[in-house]
Amino acid sequence: MASVINGEYIPLIQQRILDAGFENLDIIPMGADKVLLKSSNDIDVNSIIIGAADIFKSFFTSIHAWNNQCVKFERGVWVRLYGVPLQAWNANFFRLCAFDIGRIMRLDTCMVDRDCLDYARILLATPSLNICLGR
């Protein structure tokens, strides 16, 4: 099991790992930013990861062996926040907005660079199937 850094697109990470020469390693999405690293031909995944730790640390955090307790249901969802005053337009404010419903995996780059001030987009990892942020 591992967590993807910054909520990156999993098929893109799979392609980058394939390009690095790890043809027998499959990345299986488990919800939100969690993935399962599995070998397609029964090679020990732990030895692969230890042997190329620098490569895998650029894609994943908290790499550990899978067990039944490590799988908690979460899903990734993009949320748009409208009507945010300009004086409150910062990452800390958006973290506070998402505090009760999940954890922030990624902030939209247009929002961070303030290219678009109509709405803010944040990628959340949440166990909830229903999200209602307001009216």
N, C-alpha and C positions, 0 to 999 in steps of 0.2 A: 504494500500500500504506500501511496505517496500523495502529496498535495502539489498541485500545479502552481507555479509561481505566477502571480498577477492574473489568474484566471485565463491564461493563454488558451488558444484554440487547440484542442487535443489532436485533431488530425495533422495540424501543422507540426506539433511536437513529434508525433509519430514519424512524419517524413524526415524531420531533422535528425532524429535518432537513427533512422534507416540510412540516411546519407552519411552518418558518422561510422557506418559499418556494422551496426548491430541489427542484422537481418532477422534474427531469431527472437527478438523481444517485441512482444505485443503490449499495447497500452489500452486497457479496458476502462472506459469511463464508469464511475460509480456514483455519480451525482455531484453537483456543485463543482468543487475543484479537486475532488478525490478521484484517484485512478488506481487500478490494480496493474502491476507490472508482472507479466507472465511470459515464460519462455514457450515458444511454439514447438520446441523439440526436446523438452525435459532437461534442459541445462539449468544448473543452479543459478537463479536470478541474483541471489545475494553475492555470489562470486563475480558476476558480471558488473554489478553496481560498485563493488569495492575496487575492482580493477580499473574502473574508469570513473572514479568518484568526482573528479573535476567536471567532467561532461554532464553527469546527471545532476550535480548541484546547480548547474545553470538553468535547469528546467524544473526541478522538483525540490520541495522542502519536506521535512519530517518523513523520510523514507524508513519504513519499518516492516517487519513481517506481518502478514495478515493473520487476524484471529477474529472470532465471532463478535467480540466486544468493540472492535475498532470501526465497525460499519454503523454509522448513524445516518438516518435518512436526511439528506439535504438536497436541495436542487438549486441551480443557478437561475437567477431571473434578473433581467434588466428592468430597472424602475426609473420612471421619469418624474422629476419633481418640478412643478410649475409654480410661478409666483414667488420665487426666492428673491428677497431684496438684495441689491448689489453689495451692501455693507456686510451681509452675512455669507457672501459667496466665497466659501473656502472649504477645504477638505474636512476640517474639524466640525464645521456645522453639518455637513452631509453625514459624517459618522454619527453625530447625535441624532439626526433624523432616522437613521437606520438601526439605532441601538436596540430597540425593542423587537424588531422583526427579523434580524439576522446580522451577519457580519459582512463587511464590505470586502469584496474580492478585487474590485477594480473600479477606478473612476474614469469616466470617458475623457479622452485626451482633449476633445473640443471644449469640454467643460473646464478642465484644469487650465488650459491655455486661454480661457475666456474668449474663444472664437465665436461662440454662440451663447447668448445670455437669455434666450427664450425659455429654456428648461435645462435641467441638469440630469444626466444619466449616470446611474451607479449600478454596478453588477453586484448583486447580493447572493450570499449563500444562506438559504433559509429552510427550516424544517416545515414551514407553513405551506399549505396548498392554496390558501386564500389570503391575499394581502389587500388591505384597505388602508391607505395612508391618510385619507381625508376626503373632503368633498370638493 
